[in-house]
């Protein structure tokens, strides 16, 4: 089966799209030829929203995940709801945009946090208005207020956020681009997507981001937890 076309990689601001159902899984998953929905992965949750039929009937999408070979995107609706849909049917996919945009703001802010704290990243997650990164830090003593101020100063620069692609070989030749120790850059197609925050950061990432840092809004570091001898978990929240 052909791979799902991932429209969000070219335009994370597309909140809906027309699509054709190409497969319905026994578990109640809907696979379409194209989608604006981000599939769960890399610390970012899968998108939620709705499938809208031609007659206006709405079916809730409760999560979005990758298929078995990771080339298709599966929109989870449940077996009962899936039984009312048909392969070959043309539908509209509609994101819960408010939730997605919060995740875009948080995800971009976490890229900036990895600049403020330039240590190896051992883990992370993105929520609906908050998120966290785990760092391999030799010494403690991180000050929440200082990190918050530096993070908001970077946000206020209103730097453009753009994407471009490099080959797997180019990434292998530049291993310093990879900051995350636990999450590997998305590979498999022969090329890797880089996300650049102009003049601030450049790293591989398959997630969704805002177009300019000022769209993140004000943020605050809410907690710094000791998770091991050298592991510090830094939690961040959107303020507005």
ZIGIKA-V787578 format. One line per field, one symbol per residue. phi: phi as a letter, one per 40 degrees, with the letter a starting at -180 (. if undefined). psi: psi as a letter, one per 30 degrees, with the letter a starting at -180 (. if undefined). burial: + if it has 16 or more other C-alpha atoms within 10 Angstrom, else -. A space follows every 50 residues. Layout:
phi=???
psi=???
burial=???
This chain:
phi=.cccccccccaccccaacabcbabcdcgbbbbcaabcccdiggbcccbia bbcdcgcbbcccabbccdbgcbbbccbgccccccbbcgccbbcbcccdcd ccccccccccccccccbcbdcbiiabbchaaabbbcbcbcgccccccdcc cccccccfccbbbabbcdcccccbccccccccbcdcbhbgabcbbbbdgb aaacabcbaccaccccgcbaccabbcbidbbbcbcbbccb
psi=klkkkjffffjffjfllklkkfkklffhkkklfllfkkkklgfklkllbl kklegfkkkkjflklkaeggflkkjkfkeeeffflkkfkklkkklieeee eeeeeeeeeeeeefeeiilkkflllkaiflllkkkjkelagkkeeeeeee efeeeffhkkjlllklleeeeefifffjfkffjkkjaffflkkkkkjkge lklkkgakllfkfffeaklkjfkjkjgaegkkjjkkkke.
burial=---++++++--++++++++++++++--+++++++++++++++++++++++ ++-----++++-+++++---++++++++--++--+----++++++-+--+ +++++++++++++++++--++++++++++++++++++------+--++++ ++-+++-++-+++----+--+------+++--+-++-----++++++--- -+++++++++++++++-++++--+------++++++++--
